[in-house]
Amino acid sequence: MKRTWRISTVTDAARARIAVARMAAAHGVPTLERTRLATALSARLRQCLTKGGTWTLEVRAPGRDDGEDLLDITVTPARDASAAGEPPWRAAVACPERAEPPDGEVPGDAAALAEALLGADEDTAAALDRLTEQEELVAFHREELHQTNQGVLALHAELDAAGRAQREAFAAERKARTEAEDARRRLTFLADASAVLTASLNHEEIVRRLPGLLVPRYAGSVDVWLFDHEDERGRSAPRPAAAVLAARTGRPQYAADHPGGMPGVDDRPPSALDPARPLLCVPLPTRRAPLGVLTLSPPGGGRWDPDDAVMLIELTRRASIAIDNARRFEHNRDIAETLQRALLTDLPTTPGLGLAARYLPATRGLNIGGDWYDAFRQPDGGLITVIGDVTGHGLHAAVMMSQLRTALRAYAVDGGSPGQLLTRLHVFLHHLQPDLYATAVIARFHPDDPTVTWAAAGHPPPVLRTPDGRVRVLHARPGAMLGIPLRQEIGDHTVRLSPGSTLALYTDGLVERRARGIDPGIERLAAALGTFASAELDADLEGAADRVLEPMLSDSERDDDVCLLLCHIDSSARPPATPTPTA
């Protein structure tokens, strides 16, 4: 029987030596011989470990059929040992048939020592077994710790990657939030600035407001060049080349010693007028041709953000639209006002009856053209005074007012009372312009009649001042508005007039206020008329008309035009005799 061990460490050597000792004991080698064999083998193995490398321990034990009874031990160096080629070490011990020698064959002390040495080997073997178990347990824990460390490292790597991703997400979120806030700020400014620019219908006011909107937040300076104002500002005023090029091409230009990087803007060399200052020249576009050029310098002498530049170009476009609309409005308003004044009649001169009229166009909005007054004689000597208001404003209302005025004069030639004239005007307007309406009040004076006959169609009532200074409103049931789809017969009303009396006809623009309605305004008009004495009205009816308008319009923004017609019976006039009824 042969057994082989490979020895390269102290543990290998101890295990092999113990195994050899156990084999020797199993084959009946006496205790002393076993001790000597173990000692010799230990010494040899110690030498082998000192030399290094791997050694082979081979033990041959006698079998049942073997003739020999020797336990043969051989220690041979392996090929990688430093003592390779060295002759093998051999040892042999006899294996008697008895497991133990007979009593007295071995001295007691030697036997005890041998037993002690062999017991130490057994203890060593037990310690090695225990050590093997501990090493396996340690190896298991070491592997478990290694796996744990690998898991911790992987977790740290994942956490680090998650941290980087989170930081990148936070950075992207902050950037997106900042961009959103900047975009919101620009849109808010653009909306607010547009509201400011479009709130005015005066193009010069819009031009004056532009610098206040842009400086110092988005521009260091602002210059508005309007082409049709060249004569006012002087043709010799120098303009930057970039502004001239923007006017010619209709494209924004950026003049500086560095590229602007602005979308839709052409880069140009610095301006010769001011080379150190960058200039952004943006045309003021319209549907036909540019109105002018807006020239800006950057705030603080720096640069514009590309998004700010886009916002400034859009604001310039909106400002151009506002200026163009304001000019169109001013043009139409001037035409309407000119037409309105041209159509208003010169008041006739009548003995004993003074007339004073005032027409004031609206100062806000295109609200000109609807209000009118007239006074003319009928063939029988009567005097017709009328004041009215056509719905709508502008040129269309002015044209309709002129047609109503002409129609009324034509109808009055055939005679007829105020109520009859208004009824015929109602039919005329309904057939001529079914979607247009008007209000009017007509008063008829006759030199042979001490009364005045009047009629109203949807119009504020006349106000009468009597010679004693008392004022009353001639409330009566008026007809409906002229032109409505309703058949109506407008009735007449009569009131006696004494010398010194004054009748005031007016339009709603004089007395009506949006916040308070029309009744308080009529009361104010009555109070204003009550402050005059008859002598004042006899002497200066024109001045009295102005003094009536002043307190009435002091709190008004005049978003509607105003008409006032004062009809005053001279105090010195002899009252006509009341006609005696005939049988």
Secondary structure, 3 states (H helix, E strand, C coil): CEEEEEECCHHHHHHHHHHHHHHHHHCCCCHHHHHHHHHHHHHHHHHHHHHCCCEEEEEECCCCCCCCCEEEEEEEECCCCCCCCCCCEEEEEECCCCCCCCCCCCCHHHHHHHHHHHHHHHHHHHHHHHHHHHHHHHHHHHHHHHHHHHHHHHHHHHHHHHHHHHHHHHHHHHHHHHHHHHHHHHHHHHHHHHHHHHCCCCHHHHHHHHHHHHCCCCCCEEEEEEHHHHHHHCCCCCCCHHHHHHHHHCCCEEECCCCCCCCCCEEECCCCCCCCCCEEEEEECCCCCCCEEEEEECHHHCCCCHHHHHHHHHHHHHHHHHHHHHHHHHHHHHHHHHHHHHHCCCCCCECCEEEEEEEECCCCCCCCCCEEEEEEECCCCCEEEEEEEECCCCHHHHHHHHHHHHHHHHHHHCCCCHHHHHHHHHHHHHHHCCCCCEEEEEEEEECCEEEEEEEEECCCCCEEECCCCCEEECCCCCECCECCCCCCCCCCEEEECCCCCEEEEECHHHHCECCCECHHHHHHHHHHHHCCCHHHHHHCHHHHHHHHHHHHHCCCCCCCCEEEEEEEECCCCCCCCCCCCCC
